[in-house]
Amino acid sequence: MKASKIAYKPVGVTLGAISGVLATAVFKQVWRKLGHEDDAPGATDRDHAWREVLFAAAIQGAVFSTVKAAVDRAGATAVHRLSGTWPG
């Protein structure tokens, strides 16, 4: 069991990078669909109200968590199908 966790580490790191890129693209699309400009406001952006900054952060957090969970689950499922062992 421990060997499968160690063997899965490089796969997990790669999937983490992929999920970050994918989540960024998904969030940008969601943000545009909500009728906002191209980039979401950052926490220190003076030109946006608290409400918009916190709304953007909440949406971004939800998108990133969902995409990461979906990518991680797909990766674990693929490893399980290939090796017969569930990683983790």
Secondary structure, 3 states (H helix, E strand, C coil): CHHHHHHHHHHHHHHHHHHHHHHHHHHHHHHHHCCCCCCCCCCCCCCCCHHHHHHHHHHHHHHHHHHHHHHHHHHHHHHHHHHCCCCC
